[in-house]
Amino acid sequence: MARTIITPPKGLGLPSFREIWSAREVLWRFGTRDILLRYRQTVVGVAWVVIQPLVGAGIFSLVFGGVAGLPSGGVPYFLFSLAGLLSWNLFASVIDRSAPSLVSNQALVSKVYFPRLLVPASTVLSVLLDTAVGLGLFVVLLFVFGVNPGWPVLLFPVWALLALMAGLGLGMAASAIMVKYRDVGYVLPWVVQVLFYATPVAYALEGAPADLRWLFELNPLTWMMEAFRWSMLGLDAPPLWQMGGFALFAVLLLALGLTVFQRYERTFADVI
């Protein structure tokens, strides 16, 4: 009788792409289940994806645009802040949903073998759905306000892919560490919130204090936001070094996440 021996991954190498591809249906199943669970037995369902950024953009427009009088690059502040929120949510939602994914599926992780990497990776599907719904509304508002972003809109999928890579890298690392240290579940939301306020999401980079602007410009998430606003609103293009730096930042975070995940994966079944 033939036997199949499953051994834990060795070293810090990357996971087998062939194994992940052969189990791609598992990713689809986890992803669709996540979508159904999120919106089942809700009154307005996926409309929450639109309501939350709309309310947030309205508040930011009132506080930063109306009260503080911060600049918005010549576009309506509501549209400016909405673009920032949609871009930030694309990045942050992957972290928020992928980080607790292994702990939430601990019964399967401890009893059934499949590439564990597919669990946090599957959260990307629900994030993409939310982003598509939000972008649909954003496109309508572009016509309403008469804003034409021009040809840079063609680069939006590039920035979206890089944001997903960066968020998934952090999420995968957090999910692997959270299996052993549940403190991550308490610390991570706080860290994401701090990054939100340290990044020009609801305000323009030009609105930051002049003596502190260099700190914002060193933040890779600032590069991300500037690239998104260039493509979504047609604002000034960020410097080439920022666009290249954002791409390098996303690749490095994804590689780090894969490495950390691979390092901890061998102990999942024992400690989860």
N, C-alpha and C positions, 0 to 999 in steps of 0.2 A: 504494500500500500504506500503510495506516494505521500510524503509529508511536506508541509510548508512551514518553515521556521521563520518567524518574524523576530528580527533583532532591532534593538533601538538604534537610532542614527548615531554615527560616530563623528567625533571631532566637531568642528565648527563649519563644515561645508554646507552648501546650499542644498535644499531638498531636491529629490529627483523629479524633474519636470515630467518624465514619462509616467511616473506613478500618479502624479497629480492630474495629468490629462486623462488617464484611464478612469479616474474617479470623479470626473467633472460633473457627473449627474448628482453626486452628493452635494456639491456646491450649489447646484440649482435647487435641490430640494430644501436645503437649509435656507437659502435666500428667499424662496417663495413662502416658506413657512413663517419666516420673520416678517414678511410683508403682511400676511394674513393675520398674524397675532397682533401686530401693531394697530391695525385698523378694524379688527373684528369688534362688534358690539360698541362702536362709537357712533354718535349721532350724525356727525358731518364727515366722518371718515378721513380720506386723504386731504380734504379741504383744510385740515389743521396745518398742513405744510404751507399753505398760502396765508392763513390767518396770522400765524405767529410772526413771520417776517414783516407782514404788512403793519401789524401793531407796533413792532419794534422800530420799523422805519419811520412810522408816524411820530413816535416818542423822540427818536433821535433828531428828526427834523425840527421838532418843537424846541428841544433843549439846545442842541448844537447849532442848528441853523437859525432859529428864531431868537432864542435868548442870548446865546454866546456869539452869534453872528459869524461863525466860522465859514471859510470859503468852501465852495463845492465845485470848483473848476468850471463855472459857467453853466452847469446843468442844474435843474431843480433839486433841492436838497433831499427831497423824498426819494427821488430816483437814485441819487448818489448813495444814500444810506442803504437803500434796498439792494443795490448791486453789491455793496460791501457785505451785507448780511447773508445774501445768497452764496457769495463766494466763501465766506468764513464757514457757513454751515456745511458746505461740501467737504471742507477739511476736518472740521471739528466733529461732525456727525459720525464719520468713520471711526474716529478714536472712541467716542462715547459708546458706540454700539459694538465694536469689535473687542474692546478691553474686557468686558464681563462675559464674553460669548462662551469661553471654555467652561467657566464655573457654572453658567446657566445650563450647559449641556453635559454636566459631569457624569450622568448615568451612561450616556453613549460613549463618552471619552474613556471611561474606565472599563467598559465591557465589550465594545465593538471596535475592531480595528479598521481604520481608514486614515488617510493623510490628515492629521489634526490641523494642519495649516488651512484646510478648507473651511473650518468653522469661523475663524475671524474674517477670512477673505469673503465669505458669503454675505457679510453685512453690506458689502459694496453695492449689491443689487438693490436693496431698499433705499440706500442713499441716492443711487442714480435715479430711482423712481421719484423720490422727493424733489431732487434737483430739476428733473424734467418738468414736473408740475409747476414749480416755482418759476422756472425760466419761461414757461408758456405765458404766465401772467406778466412777467417782466417785458417780454416782447410786445404784448398788447400796450403796456404803459409807455414803451418807447414811441409807438405811433401816437398815443394820446398826447404826450408831451412834445412830440416833434423832434426827437433826438435821433440822429443817424450816426451810429458808431463807425461806419465806413468799413474798409477792408480789414482792419484789425480784428473784426468779429470772427474771421476765419481761424484765428489763432486760439479762440476760446477752448476748443477741445484739447489743445496742447496743455494749456494752463490747468484745465480740469483734470486731465490725466496725471499731471505732476502733483496737484493737490491731493488726489486720491492716493498716489504712491507715498507721499509724505505722511498723510494721516494713517494709512494702513500700516506703514512701518512702525509708527509709534504705537498703534493699536495692537499689533501683533506682539511687540515686546511687552506691553503692559498686560496683555492676556496671559502670556506665558508666566510672567512673574507673579500675577495675581493668583495663579493656581496654588502657589505656596504661601504667598504673603497677601492676605486679603486687605491689608492696609492700602494697597494700591487703589482699591475701589473708593476710598475716602479722599486720598490725596489727588488723584487724577482730575476729578471735576474742578477742584480748586486751582490746579495748575493751568487747566484750559481756560478758566475764567480770568486768571492773571494775564495769560497770553492775549486774551481778547482785548483787555484794556491797554496792554502794552503795544498793541498793533493798531494802526490807523484803519479801523473797520468802519466806525461811524463818523469819522472825521478825516479831513484831508491831511496829508503829511505837512502841507504848508501851514496848517493850523497849530502844529506843535511849537513849543517855545524854541526860539532860534538857538539858544545855548544848549538845548538838549536834543536838537534834531539829529545830530550825529549818532546818538544812541538808537533812535528809530531807524535810521538808515542802515545800521549794522544788523538789524533784526531781519532774518530771512523771510519771515512772514509778511513784513512790509513789502519786500520784493514781490511776493505772491499777490498781495492786494493791489499794488500798482500795475502789475501785469493784467490782472482781471479787469480793473477799471479802464485800462487802455482799450481792451477788446470789447467790453460791454457798453462803454459810454463814449468812446472815441476821445478820451482825454490825452494829455501829452504822453508820449511813449517813454517808458522807463529806460535808463541807460542800459546798454548792452551787457555791461558787467552784472547788473542786477538780474536780467533775464537768464544769463548763463549761470549765475550763482544760484538762482532758484532751481534750475534744472539739476545742478550738481547736488544741492541740498536735498531734493526729493529722492534722488538716486541713492545718496548716502544713507538717508533715513530708512529707505526700504531695505537696503542691504543690512543695515544694523538690526532692523526688526527681524529679518529672516535669520540672521546669525543668533540673536538672543533666543528666538523661538526654537531653533534647532538645538541650542545648548540645553534648554530646559525640557524639551519634549520627552526625553528619555525617562523623566521622573513623573510625568503626568499621572499615569495610572496608579502610582504608589501613594501620591500625596493628595490627589484631588478629593 
